[in-house]
């Protein structure tokens, strides 16, 4: 019986490892500054929360536990952008079968409009295509025109509106989808 269990256990561990997404760290140059992109780690959560607070005027839409859960999931990939050791950007994506969903995208206000957000989304699109995803989706506030314009430029389209999606502000969100493969 133990032999069967040991065989099953190794199969289960192998299957579990297959789902996990590995990202090879990259270096990019933006405005003559060298930036590193790597997979987020639990130790980055404090810095991620500081970035979130700076972008959301002291509010935290996601708390430490939410980031910890997402970063630790086997079906999620979170990437951070670092200038030296400072987190200046983040993107998160969760994969579910043949679909990917961008859960979070943040770029420090000083670094916005320099191509970092575009780079991160294009990187996630590349990863999703390599995972044979058929589509990639995200939500965006109905009044966030800068983000919407970026998503439209990259081929996303609005599929529907989520009424009162952002509970604290009772704001609607657009669900936007990028088709990666034809059905």
C-alpha positions in Angstrom: 0.0 0.0 0.0 2.8 2.4 0.9 4.4 1.9 -2.5 1.2 2.9 -4.2 0.9 5.9 -2.0 4.5 6.9 -2.7 3.9 6.6 -6.4 0.7 8.7 -6.2 2.5 11.3 -4.0 5.3 11.8 -6.5 2.7 12.1 -9.3 0.7 14.6 -7.3 3.8 16.7 -6.6 4.9 16.6 -10.3 1.4 17.7 -11.3 1.4 20.5 -8.8 4.8 21.7 -10.0 3.6 21.7 -13.6 0.9 24.3 -12.7 3.4 26.6 -11.1 4.6 29.4 -13.3 8.3 30.2 -13.3 9.5 33.6 -14.4 13.1 34.2 -15.4 14.1 37.6 -14.0 14.7 40.4 -16.6 16.4 43.7 -16.8 15.0 46.6 -18.8 16.2 50.2 -19.2 13.7 53.1 -18.8 14.9 56.7 -19.0 18.5 55.5 -18.6 17.6 53.7 -15.4 18.1 50.0 -15.1 15.1 48.2 -13.7 14.7 44.6 -12.7 11.6 42.5 -13.2 11.2 39.4 -11.1 8.6 37.1 -9.6 7.1 38.7 -6.5 7.9 37.1 -3.2 6.1 37.2 0.2 9.0 39.4 1.5 7.9 42.1 -1.1 4.4 42.6 0.4 5.4 45.5 2.7 6.8 47.4 -0.3 3.8 46.5 -2.5 1.5 47.8 0.2 3.5 51.1 0.3 3.2 51.4 -3.5 -0.6 50.7 -3.2 -1.0 53.4 -0.5 0.9 56.0 -2.5 -1.3 55.3 -5.6 -4.7 55.1 -3.7 -4.1 58.2 -1.5 -3.5 56.2 1.7 -6.2 53.6 1.1 -5.5 49.9 0.6 -7.9 48.1 -1.7 -5.8 44.9 -1.1 -4.4 44.1 2.3 -1.4 42.0 3.3 -3.3 38.8 3.5 -4.8 39.2 0.0 -1.4 39.8 -1.5 0.1 36.9 0.5 -2.7 34.6 -0.7 -2.3 35.6 -4.4 1.5 35.5 -4.5 1.4 32.0 -2.9 -1.1 30.5 -5.3 0.2 28.0 -7.9 -2.1 29.4 -10.6 -1.1 33.0 -10.1 2.0 35.0 -11.3 2.9 38.3 -9.7 5.8 40.3 -11.1 7.4 43.3 -9.4 9.5 46.0 -11.1 12.4 47.2 -9.0 14.6 50.2 -9.2 17.6 49.1 -7.1 15.6 47.4 -4.2 12.5 49.7 -4.4 9.3 48.2 -5.8 8.0 50.7 -8.4 5.6 48.4 -10.2 3.5 45.2 -10.0 1.3 43.1 -12.2 -0.6 40.0 -11.1 -2.4 37.5 -13.2 -4.3 34.3 -12.3 -4.7 31.5 -14.8 -7.8 29.3 -14.9 -7.7 26.6 -17.6 -7.6 28.5 -20.9 -8.2 31.9 -19.5 -6.0 34.4 -17.7 -7.2 37.3 -15.5 -5.1 40.3 -14.6 -5.9 41.0 -11.0 -3.7 43.9 -10.3 -1.5 46.5 -12.1 0.3 49.3 -10.4 3.1 51.6 -11.4 4.5 54.3 -9.1 3.2 57.7 -10.2 6.8 59.0 -10.9 7.3 56.1 -13.3 3.9 56.3 -15.1 3.7 57.0 -18.8 7.2 55.6 -19.4 6.1 52.3 -20.8 6.4 50.1 -17.7 2.7 49.2 -17.6 2.7 48.5 -21.3 5.7 46.3 -20.9 4.1 44.4 -18.0 0.9 43.7 -19.8 2.7 42.6 -23.0 4.8 40.3 -20.8 1.6 38.8 -19.3 0.1 38.5 -22.8 3.2 36.6 -23.9 3.0 34.2 -20.9 -0.7 33.7 -21.4 -0.1 32.8 -25.1 2.6 30.3 -24.1 0.1 28.7 -21.7 -2.3 28.4 -24.6 -4.8 30.8 -23.0 -7.7 31.8 -25.3 -8.3 35.1 -23.6 -7.1 37.5 -21.0 -9.4 39.7 -18.9 -9.3 42.5 -16.4 -11.4 45.1 -14.7 -10.9 48.8 -14.8 -12.7 51.8 -13.2 -15.2 53.4 -15.6 -13.5 56.8 -15.1 -9.9 55.6 -15.5 -9.4 56.8 -19.0 -5.6 56.5 -19.1 -5.8 52.8 -18.2 -8.6 52.2 -20.6 -6.7 53.8 -23.4 -3.7 51.6 -22.7 -5.9 48.5 -22.7 -7.6 49.5 -25.9 -4.2 50.2 -27.5 -3.2 46.6 -26.6 -6.3 45.1 -28.2 -8.6 44.7 -25.2 -12.3 45.4 -25.6 -15.1 46.0 -23.1 -17.3 42.9 -22.7 -19.6 44.2 -20.0 -20.1 46.6 -17.1 -19.9 45.6 -13.5 -22.3 47.9 -11.6 -20.9 49.1 -8.2 -17.8 46.9 -8.6 -15.7 49.1 -6.4 -17.7 48.9 -3.2 -16.0 51.8 -1.3 -16.8 54.3 -4.1 -19.8 52.6 -5.6 -18.1 52.9 -8.9 -18.7 50.8 -12.0 -16.0 48.8 -13.7 -15.6 47.7 -17.3 -14.7 44.1 -17.8 -12.2 44.1 -20.7 -11.1 41.1 -22.6 -8.3 40.4 -25.1 -8.9 37.4 -27.4 -5.6 35.5 -27.7 -6.8 32.6 -29.8 -9.8 32.0 -32.1 -12.4 29.5 -30.8 
